[in-house]
Amino acid sequence: MEQAKDIFEKLALLVATPDCYDEFFNKMNFMHVPCLKSTLSKGLGLGIVAGSSMVKIPQVLKIMMNKSAEGISIYGTLMELFAVSGATAYCYVKEFPFRVETDDF
């Protein structure tokens, strides 16, 4: 039972700060607004990143199973790569944080 608690705590700490984890699961205060905002923001951010990276998995699996990339447009792939690279470079130059750590409560 103790092992399940440790696993749950590690997973919860991926989206909640240690203070928010304490607020939610030790004090049972699920309506703490700063922690709700922080946890929701981190959870959505991780979900978006995970979802957008998984969108290419079916295409990669088809290529691997067929051992061929026939039918995939090189220009479409290059345009997609350019768009992602451009957006990443812009965010890097503007110093946008990938993940915001907040402890304001």
Phi and psi restraints in degrees (range 20) as a CNS / XPLOR table:
assign (resid 1 and name C) (resid 2 and name N)
       (resid 2 and name CA) (resid 2 and name C) 1.0 -65.1 20.0 2
assign (resid 2 and name N) (resid 2 and name CA)
       (resid 2 and name C) (resid 3 and name N) 1.0 -35.1 20.0 2
assign (resid 2 and name C) (resid 3 and name N)
       (resid 3 and name CA) (resid 3 and name C) 1.0 -65.0 20.0 2
assign (resid 3 and name N) (resid 3 and name CA)
       (resid 3 and name C) (resid 4 and name N) 1.0 -40.6 20.0 2
assign (resid 3 and name C) (resid 4 and name N)
       (resid 4 and name CA) (resid 4 and name C) 1.0 -63.4 20.0 2
assign (resid 4 and name N) (resid 4 and name CA)
       (resid 4 and name C) (resid 5 and name N) 1.0 -37.7 20.0 2
assign (resid 4 and name C) (resid 5 and name N)
       (resid 5 and name CA) (resid 5 and name C) 1.0 -64.9 20.0 2
assign (resid 5 and name N) (resid 5 and name CA)
       (resid 5 and name C) (resid 6 and name N) 1.0 -42.2 20.0 2
assign (resid 5 and name C) (resid 6 and name N)
       (resid 6 and name CA) (resid 6 and name C) 1.0 -64.2 20.0 2
assign (resid 6 and name N) (resid 6 and name CA)
       (resid 6 and name C) (resid 7 and name N) 1.0 -41.6 20.0 2
assign (resid 6 and name C) (resid 7 and name N)
       (resid 7 and name CA) (resid 7 and name C) 1.0 -64.0 20.0 2
assign (resid 7 and name N) (resid 7 and name CA)
       (resid 7 and name C) (resid 8 and name N) 1.0 -44.4 20.0 2
assign (resid 7 and name C) (resid 8 and name N)
       (resid 8 and name CA) (resid 8 and name C) 1.0 -61.4 20.0 2
assign (resid 8 and name N) (resid 8 and name CA)
       (resid 8 and name C) (resid 9 and name N) 1.0 -41.6 20.0 2
assign (resid 8 and name C) (resid 9 and name N)
       (resid 9 and name CA) (resid 9 and name C) 1.0 -63.6 20.0 2
assign (resid 9 and name N) (resid 9 and name CA)
       (resid 9 and name C) (resid 10 and name N) 1.0 -43.1 20.0 2
assign (resid 9 and name C) (resid 10 and name N)
       (resid 10 and name CA) (resid 10 and name C) 1.0 -62.7 20.0 2
assign (resid 10 and name N) (resid 10 and name CA)
       (resid 10 and name C) (resid 11 and name N) 1.0 -41.4 20.0 2
assign (resid 10 and name C) (resid 11 and name N)
       (resid 11 and name CA) (resid 11 and name C) 1.0 -67.4 20.0 2
assign (resid 11 and name N) (resid 11 and name CA)
       (resid 11 and name C) (resid 12 and name N) 1.0 -41.4 20.0 2
assign (resid 11 and name C) (resid 12 and name N)
       (resid 12 and name CA) (resid 12 and name C) 1.0 -65.9 20.0 2
assign (resid 12 and name N) (resid 12 and name CA)
       (resid 12 and name C) (resid 13 and name N) 1.0 -33.1 20.0 2
assign (resid 12 and name C) (resid 13 and name N)
       (resid 13 and name CA) (resid 13 and name C) 1.0 -74.3 20.0 2
assign (resid 13 and name N) (resid 13 and name CA)
       (resid 13 and name C) (resid 14 and name N) 1.0 -6.9 20.0 2
assign (resid 13 and name C) (resid 14 and name N)
       (resid 14 and name CA) (resid 14 and name C) 1.0 -69.7 20.0 2
assign (resid 14 and name N) (resid 14 and name CA)
       (resid 14 and name C) (resid 15 and name N) 1.0 -30.2 20.0 2
assign (resid 14 and name C) (resid 15 and name N)
       (resid 15 and name CA) (resid 15 and name C) 1.0 -114.9 20.0 2
assign (resid 15 and name N) (resid 15 and name CA)
       (resid 15 and name C) (resid 16 and name N) 1.0 -15.7 20.0 2
assign (resid 15 and name C) (resid 16 and name N)
       (resid 16 and name CA) (resid 16 and name C) 1.0 -119.6 20.0 2
assign (resid 16 and name N) (resid 16 and name CA)
       (resid 16 and name C) (resid 17 and name N) 1.0 145.5 20.0 2
assign (resid 16 and name C) (resid 17 and name N)
       (resid 17 and name CA) (resid 17 and name C) 1.0 -71.8 20.0 2
assign (resid 17 and name N) (resid 17 and name CA)
       (resid 17 and name C) (resid 18 and name N) 1.0 161.3 20.0 2
assign (resid 17 and name C) (resid 18 and name N)
       (resid 18 and name CA) (resid 18 and name C) 1.0 -57.2 20.0 2
assign (resid 18 and name N) (resid 18 and name CA)
       (resid 18 and name C) (resid 19 and name N) 1.0 -37.6 20.0 2
assign (resid 18 and name C) (resid 19 and name N)
       (resid 19 and name CA) (resid 19 and name C) 1.0 -66.1 20.0 2
assign (resid 19 and name N) (resid 19 and name CA)
       (resid 19 and name C) (resid 20 and name N) 1.0 -39.8 20.0 2
assign (resid 19 and name C) (resid 20 and name N)
       (resid 20 and name CA) (resid 20 and name C) 1.0 -70.2 20.0 2
assign (resid 20 and name N) (resid 20 and name CA)
       (resid 20 and name C) (resid 21 and name N) 1.0 -36.6 20.0 2
assign (resid 20 and name C) (resid 21 and name N)
       (resid 21 and name CA) (resid 21 and name C) 1.0 -58.7 20.0 2
assign (resid 21 and name N) (resid 21 and name CA)
       (resid 21 and name C) (resid 22 and name N) 1.0 -45.9 20.0 2
assign (resid 21 and name C) (resid 22 and name N)
       (resid 22 and name CA) (resid 22 and name C) 1.0 -61.3 20.0 2
assign (resid 22 and name N) (resid 22 and name CA)
       (resid 22 and name C) (resid 23 and name N) 1.0 -43.0 20.0 2
assign (resid 22 and name C) (resid 23 and name N)
       (resid 23 and name CA) (resid 23 and name C) 1.0 -62.8 20.0 2
assign (resid 23 and name N) (resid 23 and name CA)
       (resid 23 and name C) (resid 24 and name N) 1.0 -44.3 20.0 2
assign (resid 23 and name C) (resid 24 and name N)
       (resid 24 and name CA) (resid 24 and name C) 1.0 -74.8 20.0 2
assign (resid 24 and name N) (resid 24 and name CA)
       (resid 24 and name C) (resid 25 and name N) 1.0 -50.2 20.0 2
assign (resid 24 and name C) (resid 25 and name N)
       (resid 25 and name CA) (resid 25 and name C) 1.0 -103.4 20.0 2
assign (resid 25 and name N) (resid 25 and name CA)
       (resid 25 and name C) (resid 26 and name N) 1.0 -18.4 20.0 2
assign (resid 25 and name C) (resid 26 and name N)
       (resid 26 and name CA) (resid 26 and name C) 1.0 -98.8 20.0 2
assign (resid 26 and name N) (resid 26 and name CA)
       (resid 26 and name C) (resid 27 and name N) 1.0 -42.6 20.0 2
assign (resid 26 and name C) (resid 27 and name N)
       (resid 27 and name CA) (resid 27 and name C) 1.0 -90.3 20.0 2
assign (resid 27 and name N) (resid 27 and name CA)
       (resid 27 and name C) (resid 28 and name N) 1.0 -10.6 20.0 2
assign (resid 27 and name C) (resid 28 and name N)
       (resid 28 and name CA) (resid 28 and name C) 1.0 56.0 20.0 2
assign (resid 28 and name N) (resid 28 and name CA)
       (resid 28 and name C) (resid 29 and name N) 1.0 36.5 20.0 2
assign (resid 28 and name C) (resid 29 and name N)
       (resid 29 and name CA) (resid 29 and name C) 1.0 -103.1 20.0 2
assign (resid 29 and name N) (resid 29 and name CA)
       (resid 29 and name C) (resid 30 and name N) 1.0 87.8 20.0 2
assign (resid 29 and name C) (resid 30 and name N)
       (resid 30 and name CA) (resid 30 and name C) 1.0 -83.5 20.0 2
assign (resid 30 and name N) (resid 30 and name CA)
       (resid 30 and name C) (resid 31 and name N) 1.0 -2.9 20.0 2
assign (resid 30 and name C) (resid 31 and name N)
       (resid 31 and name CA) (resid 31 and name C) 1.0 -106.6 20.0 2
assign (resid 31 and name N) (resid 31 and name CA)
       (resid 31 and name C) (resid 32 and name N) 1.0 20.6 20.0 2
assign (resid 31 and name C) (resid 32 and name N)
       (resid 32 and name CA) (resid 32 and name C) 1.0 -76.4 20.0 2
assign (resid 32 and name N) (resid 32 and name CA)
       (resid 32 and name C) (resid 33 and name N) 1.0 104.3 20.0 2
assign (resid 32 and name C) (resid 33 and name N)
       (resid 33 and name CA) (resid 33 and name C) 1.0 -58.2 20.0 2
assign (resid 33 and name N) (resid 33 and name CA)
       (resid 33 and name C) (resid 34 and name N) 1.0 -49.3 20.0 2
assign (resid 33 and name C) (resid 34 and name N)
       (resid 34 and name CA) (resid 34 and name C) 1.0 -59.0 20.0 2
assign (resid 34 and name N) (resid 34 and name CA)
       (resid 34 and name C) (resid 35 and name N) 1.0 -38.6 20.0 2
assign (resid 34 and name C) (resid 35 and name N)
       (resid 35 and name CA) (resid 35 and name C) 1.0 -70.7 20.0 2
assign (resid 35 and name N) (resid 35 and name CA)
       (resid 35 and name C) (resid 36 and name N) 1.0 -37.7 20.0 2
assign (resid 35 and name C) (resid 36 and name N)
       (resid 36 and name CA) (resid 36 and name C) 1.0 -60.8 20.0 2
assign (resid 36 and name N) (resid 36 and name CA)
       (resid 36 and name C) (resid 37 and name N) 1.0 -46.1 20.0 2
assign (resid 36 and name C) (resid 37 and name N)
       (resid 37 and name CA) (resid 37 and name C) 1.0 -62.4 20.0 2
assign (resid 37 and name N) (resid 37 and name CA)
       (resid 37 and name C) (resid 38 and name N) 1.0 -47.0 20.0 2
assign (resid 37 and name C) (resid 38 and name N)
       (resid 38 and name CA) (resid 38 and name C) 1.0 -63.6 20.0 2
assign (resid 38 and name N) (resid 38 and name CA)
       (resid 38 and name C) (resid 39 and name N) 1.0 -46.6 20.0 2
assign (resid 38 and name C) (resid 39 and name N)
       (resid 39 and name CA) (resid 39 and name C) 1.0 -67.6 20.0 2
assign (resid 39 and name N) (resid 39 and name CA)
       (resid 39 and name C) (resid 40 and name N) 1.0 -41.9 20.0 2
assign (resid 39 and name C) (resid 40 and name N)
       (resid 40 and name CA) (resid 40 and name C) 1.0 -63.8 20.0 2
assign (resid 40 and name N) (resid 40 and name CA)
       (resid 40 and name C) (resid 41 and name N) 1.0 -41.8 20.0 2
assign (resid 40 and name C) (resid 41 and name N)
       (resid 41 and name CA) (resid 41 and name C) 1.0 -62.5 20.0 2
assign (resid 41 and name N) (resid 41 and name CA)
       (resid 41 and name C) (resid 42 and name N) 1.0 -46.7 20.0 2
assign (resid 41 and name C) (resid 42 and name N)
       (resid 42 and name CA) (resid 42 and name C) 1.0 -65.1 20.0 2
assign (resid 42 and name N) (resid 42 and name CA)
       (resid 42 and name C) (resid 43 and name N) 1.0 -41.8 20.0 2
assign (resid 42 and name C) (resid 43 and name N)
       (resid 43 and name CA) (resid 43 and name C) 1.0 -63.0 20.0 2
assign (resid 43 and name N) (resid 43 and name CA)
       (resid 43 and name C) (resid 44 and name N) 1.0 -45.1 20.0 2
assign (resid 43 and name C) (resid 44 and name N)
       (resid 44 and name CA) (resid 44 and name C) 1.0 -65.3 20.0 2
assign (resid 44 and name N) (resid 44 and name CA)
       (resid 44 and name C) (resid 45 and name N) 1.0 -41.0 20.0 2
assign (resid 44 and name C) (resid 45 and name N)
       (resid 45 and name CA) (resid 45 and name C) 1.0 -61.0 20.0 2
assign (resid 45 and name N) (resid 45 and name CA)
       (resid 45 and name C) (resid 46 and name N) 1.0 -46.1 20.0 2
assign (resid 45 and name C) (resid 46 and name N)
       (resid 46 and name CA) (resid 46 and name C) 1.0 -65.1 20.0 2
assign (resid 46 and name N) (resid 46 and name CA)
       (resid 46 and name C) (resid 47 and name N) 1.0 -38.2 20.0 2
assign (resid 46 and name C) (resid 47 and name N)
       (resid 47 and name CA) (resid 47 and name C) 1.0 -64.0 20.0 2
assign (resid 47 and name N) (resid 47 and name CA)
       (resid 47 and name C) (resid 48 and name N) 1.0 -41.2 20.0 2
assign (resid 47 and name C) (resid 48 and name N)
       (resid 48 and name CA) (resid 48 and name C) 1.0 -66.0 20.0 2
assign (resid 48 and name N) (resid 48 and name CA)
       (resid 48 and name C) (resid 49 and name N) 1.0 -44.8 20.0 2
assign (resid 48 and name C) (resid 49 and name N)
       (resid 49 and name CA) (resid 49 and name C) 1.0 -64.5 20.0 2
assign (resid 49 and name N) (resid 49 and name CA)
       (resid 49 and name C) (resid 50 and name N) 1.0 -44.8 20.0 2
assign (resid 49 and name C) (resid 50 and name N)
       (resid 50 and name CA) (resid 50 and name C) 1.0 -64.7 20.0 2
assign (resid 50 and name N) (resid 50 and name CA)
       (resid 50 and name C) (resid 51 and name N) 1.0 -44.1 20.0 2
assign (resid 50 and name C) (resid 51 and name N)
       (resid 51 and name CA) (resid 51 and name C) 1.0 -64.8 20.0 2
assign (resid 51 and name N) (resid 51 and name CA)
       (resid 51 and name C) (resid 52 and name N) 1.0 -41.7 20.0 2
assign (resid 51 and name C) (resid 52 and name N)
       (resid 52 and name CA) (resid 52 and name C) 1.0 -71.9 20.0 2
assign (resid 52 and name N) (resid 52 and name CA)
       (resid 52 and name C) (resid 53 and name N) 1.0 -27.4 20.0 2
assign (resid 52 and name C) (resid 53 and name N)
       (resid 53 and name CA) (resid 53 and name C) 1.0 -79.5 20.0 2
assign (resid 53 and name N) (resid 53 and name CA)
       (resid 53 and name C) (resid 54 and name N) 1.0 -25.5 20.0 2
assign (resid 53 and name C) (resid 54 and name N)
       (resid 54 and name CA) (resid 54 and name C) 1.0 -81.3 20.0 2
assign (resid 54 and name N) (resid 54 and name CA)
       (resid 54 and name C) (resid 55 and name N) 1.0 -12.9 20.0 2
assign (resid 54 and name C) (resid 55 and name N)
       (resid 55 and name CA) (resid 55 and name C) 1.0 -66.4 20.0 2
assign (resid 55 and name N) (resid 55 and name CA)
       (resid 55 and name C) (resid 56 and name N) 1.0 -24.2 20.0 2
assign (resid 55 and name C) (resid 56 and name N)
       (resid 56 and name CA) (resid 56 and name C) 1.0 -90.6 20.0 2
assign (resid 56 and name N) (resid 56 and name CA)
       (resid 56 and name C) (resid 57 and name N) 1.0 -10.2 20.0 2
assign (resid 56 and name C) (resid 57 and name N)
       (resid 57 and name CA) (resid 57 and name C) 1.0 -57.8 20.0 2
assign (resid 57 and name N) (resid 57 and name CA)
       (resid 57 and name C) (resid 58 and name N) 1.0 -46.0 20.0 2
assign (resid 57 and name C) (resid 58 and name N)
       (resid 58 and name CA) (resid 58 and name C) 1.0 -59.3 20.0 2
assign (resid 58 and name N) (resid 58 and name CA)
       (resid 58 and name C) (resid 59 and name N) 1.0 -39.4 20.0 2
assign (resid 58 and name C) (resid 59 and name N)
       (resid 59 and name CA) (resid 59 and name C) 1.0 -65.8 20.0 2
assign (resid 59 and name N) (resid 59 and name CA)
       (resid 59 and name C) (resid 60 and name N) 1.0 -43.0 20.0 2
assign (resid 59 and name C) (resid 60 and name N)
       (resid 60 and name CA) (resid 60 and name C) 1.0 -64.2 20.0 2
assign (resid 60 and name N) (resid 60 and name CA)
       (resid 60 and name C) (resid 61 and name N) 1.0 -41.0 20.0 2
assign (resid 60 and name C) (resid 61 and name N)
       (resid 61 and name CA) (resid 61 and name C) 1.0 -63.5 20.0 2
assign (resid 61 and name N) (resid 61 and name CA)
       (resid 61 and name C) (resid 62 and name N) 1.0 -41.3 20.0 2
assign (resid 61 and name C) (resid 62 and name N)
       (resid 62 and name CA) (resid 62 and name C) 1.0 -61.8 20.0 2
assign (resid 62 and name N) (resid 62 and name CA)
       (resid 62 and name C) (resid 63 and name N) 1.0 -42.8 20.0 2
assign (resid 62 and name C) (resid 63 and name N)
       (resid 63 and name CA) (resid 63 and name C) 1.0 -62.4 20.0 2
assign (resid 63 and name N) (resid 63 and name CA)
       (resid 63 and name C) (resid 64 and name N) 1.0 -42.9 20.0 2
assign (resid 63 and name C) (resid 64 and name N)
       (resid 64 and name CA) (resid 64 and name C) 1.0 -67.8 20.0 2
assign (resid 64 and name N) (resid 64 and name CA)
       (resid 64 and name C) (resid 65 and name N) 1.0 -40.7 20.0 2
assign (resid 64 and name C) (resid 65 and name N)
       (resid 65 and name CA) (resid 65 and name C) 1.0 -69.1 20.0 2
assign (resid 65 and name N) (resid 65 and name CA)
       (resid 65 and name C) (resid 66 and name N) 1.0 -39.2 20.0 2
assign (resid 65 and name C) (resid 66 and name N)
       (resid 66 and name CA) (resid 66 and name C) 1.0 -84.7 20.0 2
assign (resid 66 and name N) (resid 66 and name CA)
       (resid 66 and name C) (resid 67 and name N) 1.0 -12.5 20.0 2
assign (resid 66 and name C) (resid 67 and name N)
       (resid 67 and name CA) (resid 67 and name C) 1.0 55.0 20.0 2
assign (resid 67 and name N) (resid 67 and name CA)
       (resid 67 and name C) (resid 68 and name N) 1.0 33.1 20.0 2
assign (resid 67 and name C) (resid 68 and name N)
       (resid 68 and name CA) (resid 68 and name C) 1.0 -157.0 20.0 2
assign (resid 68 and name N) (resid 68 and name CA)
       (resid 68 and name C) (resid 69 and name N) 1.0 146.3 20.0 2
assign (resid 68 and name C) (resid 69 and name N)
       (resid 69 and name CA) (resid 69 and name C) 1.0 -107.7 20.0 2
assign (resid 69 and name N) (resid 69 and name CA)
       (resid 69 and name C) (resid 70 and name N) 1.0 23.6 20.0 2
assign (resid 69 and name C) (resid 70 and name N)
       (resid 70 and name CA) (resid 70 and name C) 1.0 -61.1 20.0 2
assign (resid 70 and name N) (resid 70 and name CA)
       (resid 70 and name C) (resid 71 and name N) 1.0 134.7 20.0 2
assign (resid 70 and name C) (resid 71 and name N)
       (resid 71 and name CA) (resid 71 and name C) 1.0 96.3 20.0 2
assign (resid 71 and name N) (resid 71 and name CA)
       (resid 71 and name C) (resid 72 and name N) 1.0 -8.8 20.0 2
assign (resid 71 and name C) (resid 72 and name N)
       (resid 72 and name CA) (resid 72 and name C) 1.0 -92.6 20.0 2
assign (resid 72 and name N) (resid 72 and name CA)
       (resid 72 and name C) (resid 73 and name N) 1.0 127.1 20.0 2
assign (resid 72 and name C) (resid 73 and name N)
       (resid 73 and name CA) (resid 73 and name C) 1.0 -74.1 20.0 2
assign (resid 73 and name N) (resid 73 and name CA)
       (resid 73 and name C) (resid 74 and name N) 1.0 121.2 20.0 2
assign (resid 73 and name C) (resid 74 and name N)
       (resid 74 and name CA) (resid 74 and name C) 1.0 -66.2 20.0 2
assign (resid 74 and name N) (resid 74 and name CA)
       (resid 74 and name C) (resid 75 and name N) 1.0 -35.7 20.0 2
assign (resid 74 and name C) (resid 75 and name N)
       (resid 75 and name CA) (resid 75 and name C) 1.0 -68.7 20.0 2
assign (resid 75 and name N) (resid 75 and name CA)
       (resid 75 and name C) (resid 76 and name N) 1.0 -40.2 20.0 2
assign (resid 75 and name C) (resid 76 and name N)
       (resid 76 and name CA) (resid 76 and name C) 1.0 -63.0 20.0 2
assign (resid 76 and name N) (resid 76 and name CA)
       (resid 76 and name C) (resid 77 and name N) 1.0 -41.6 20.0 2
assign (resid 76 and name C) (resid 77 and name N)
       (resid 77 and name CA) (resid 77 and name C) 1.0 -66.3 20.0 2
assign (resid 77 and name N) (resid 77 and name CA)
       (resid 77 and name C) (resid 78 and name N) 1.0 -41.3 20.0 2
assign (resid 77 and name C) (resid 78 and name N)
       (resid 78 and name CA) (resid 78 and name C) 1.0 -66.5 20.0 2
assign (resid 78 and name N) (resid 78 and name CA)
       (resid 78 and name C) (resid 79 and name N) 1.0 -38.4 20.0 2
assign (resid 78 and name C) (resid 79 and name N)
       (resid 79 and name CA) (resid 79 and name C) 1.0 -65.1 20.0 2
assign (resid 79 and name N) (resid 79 and name CA)
       (resid 79 and name C) (resid 80 and name N) 1.0 -40.3 20.0 2
assign (resid 79 and name C) (resid 80 and name N)
       (resid 80 and name CA) (resid 80 and name C) 1.0 -64.3 20.0 2
assign (resid 80 and name N) (resid 80 and name CA)
       (resid 80 and name C) (resid 81 and name N) 1.0 -43.9 20.0 2
assign (resid 80 and name C) (resid 81 and name N)
       (resid 81 and name CA) (resid 81 and name C) 1.0 -61.6 20.0 2
assign (resid 81 and name N) (resid 81 and name CA)
       (resid 81 and name C) (resid 82 and name N) 1.0 -42.3 20.0 2
assign (resid 81 and name C) (resid 82 and name N)
       (resid 82 and name CA) (resid 82 and name C) 1.0 -62.8 20.0 2
assign (resid 82 and name N) (resid 82 and name CA)
       (resid 82 and name C) (resid 83 and name N) 1.0 -43.1 20.0 2
assign (resid 82 and name C) (resid 83 and name N)
       (resid 83 and name CA) (resid 83 and name C) 1.0 -63.2 20.0 2
assign (resid 83 and name N) (resid 83 and name CA)
       (resid 83 and name C) (resid 84 and name N) 1.0 -44.9 20.0 2
assign (resid 83 and name C) (resid 84 and name N)
       (resid 84 and name CA) (resid 84 and name C) 1.0 -67.8 20.0 2
assign (resid 84 and name N) (resid 84 and name CA)
       (resid 84 and name C) (resid 85 and name N) 1.0 -41.8 20.0 2
assign (resid 84 and name C) (resid 85 and name N)
       (resid 85 and name CA) (resid 85 and name C) 1.0 -65.0 20.0 2
assign (resid 85 and name N) (resid 85 and name CA)
       (resid 85 and name C) (resid 86 and name N) 1.0 -41.1 20.0 2
assign (resid 85 and name C) (resid 86 and name N)
       (resid 86 and name CA) (resid 86 and name C) 1.0 -63.0 20.0 2
assign (resid 86 and name N) (resid 86 and name CA)
       (resid 86 and name C) (resid 87 and name N) 1.0 -45.1 20.0 2
assign (resid 86 and name C) (resid 87 and name N)
       (resid 87 and name CA) (resid 87 and name C) 1.0 -65.0 20.0 2
assign (resid 87 and name N) (resid 87 and name CA)
       (resid 87 and name C) (resid 88 and name N) 1.0 -40.4 20.0 2
assign (resid 87 and name C) (resid 88 and name N)
       (resid 88 and name CA) (resid 88 and name C) 1.0 -65.7 20.0 2
assign (resid 88 and name N) (resid 88 and name CA)
       (resid 88 and name C) (resid 89 and name N) 1.0 -43.9 20.0 2
assign (resid 88 and name C) (resid 89 and name N)
       (resid 89 and name CA) (resid 89 and name C) 1.0 -62.8 20.0 2
assign (resid 89 and name N) (resid 89 and name CA)
       (resid 89 and name C) (resid 90 and name N) 1.0 -42.3 20.0 2
assign (resid 89 and name C) (resid 90 and name N)
       (resid 90 and name CA) (resid 90 and name C) 1.0 -60.5 20.0 2
assign (resid 90 and name N) (resid 90 and name CA)
       (resid 90 and name C) (resid 91 and name N) 1.0 -47.2 20.0 2
assign (resid 90 and name C) (resid 91 and name N)
       (resid 91 and name CA) (resid 91 and name C) 1.0 -64.7 20.0 2
assign (resid 91 and name N) (resid 91 and name CA)
       (resid 91 and name C) (resid 92 and name N) 1.0 -35.5 20.0 2
assign (resid 91 and name C) (resid 92 and name N)
       (resid 92 and name CA) (resid 92 and name C) 1.0 -67.3 20.0 2
assign (resid 92 and name N) (resid 92 and name CA)
       (resid 92 and name C) (resid 93 and name N) 1.0 -45.8 20.0 2
assign (resid 92 and name C) (resid 93 and name N)
       (resid 93 and name CA) (resid 93 and name C) 1.0 -64.5 20.0 2
assign (resid 93 and name N) (resid 93 and name CA)
       (resid 93 and name C) (resid 94 and name N) 1.0 -38.7 20.0 2
assign (resid 93 and name C) (resid 94 and name N)
       (resid 94 and name CA) (resid 94 and name C) 1.0 -80.2 20.0 2
assign (resid 94 and name N) (resid 94 and name CA)
       (resid 94 and name C) (resid 95 and name N) 1.0 -2.2 20.0 2
assign (resid 94 and name C) (resid 95 and name N)
       (resid 95 and name CA) (resid 95 and name C) 1.0 58.2 20.0 2
assign (resid 95 and name N) (resid 95 and name CA)
       (resid 95 and name C) (resid 96 and name N) 1.0 40.1 20.0 2
assign (resid 95 and name C) (resid 96 and name N)
       (resid 96 and name CA) (resid 96 and name C) 1.0 -71.7 20.0 2
assign (resid 96 and name N) (resid 96 and name CA)
       (resid 96 and name C) (resid 97 and name N) 1.0 133.8 20.0 2
assign (resid 96 and name C) (resid 97 and name N)
       (resid 97 and name CA) (resid 97 and name C) 1.0 -74.8 20.0 2
assign (resid 97 and name N) (resid 97 and name CA)
       (resid 97 and name C) (resid 98 and name N) 1.0 142.9 20.0 2
assign (resid 97 and name C) (resid 98 and name N)
       (resid 98 and name CA) (resid 98 and name C) 1.0 -73.3 20.0 2
assign (resid 98 and name N) (resid 98 and name CA)
       (resid 98 and name C) (resid 99 and name N) 1.0 -40.1 20.0 2
assign (resid 98 and name C) (resid 99 and name N)
       (resid 99 and name CA) (resid 99 and name C) 1.0 -140.2 20.0 2
assign (resid 99 and name N) (resid 99 and name CA)
       (resid 99 and name C) (resid 100 and name N) 1.0 132.8 20.0 2
assign (resid 99 and name C) (resid 100 and name N)
       (resid 100 and name CA) (resid 100 and name C) 1.0 -98.6 20.0 2
assign (resid 100 and name N) (resid 100 and name CA)
       (resid 100 and name C) (resid 101 and name N) 1.0 124.7 20.0 2
assign (resid 100 and name C) (resid 101 and name N)
       (resid 101 and name CA) (resid 101 and name C) 1.0 -94.0 20.0 2
assign (resid 101 and name N) (resid 101 and name CA)
       (resid 101 and name C) (resid 102 and name N) 1.0 121.9 20.0 2
assign (resid 101 and name C) (resid 102 and name N)
       (resid 102 and name CA) (resid 102 and name C) 1.0 -123.2 20.0 2
assign (resid 102 and name N) (resid 102 and name CA)
       (resid 102 and name C) (resid 103 and name N) 1.0 134.0 20.0 2
assign (resid 102 and name C) (resid 103 and name N)
       (resid 103 and name CA) (resid 103 and name C) 1.0 -128.3 20.0 2
assign (resid 103 and name N) (resid 103 and name CA)
       (resid 103 and name C) (resid 104 and name N) 1.0 31.8 20.0 2
assign (resid 103 and name C) (resid 104 and name N)
       (resid 104 and name CA) (resid 104 and name C) 1.0 -90.5 20.0 2
assign (resid 104 and name N) (resid 104 and name CA)
       (resid 104 and name C) (resid 105 and name N) 1.0 75.1 20.0 2
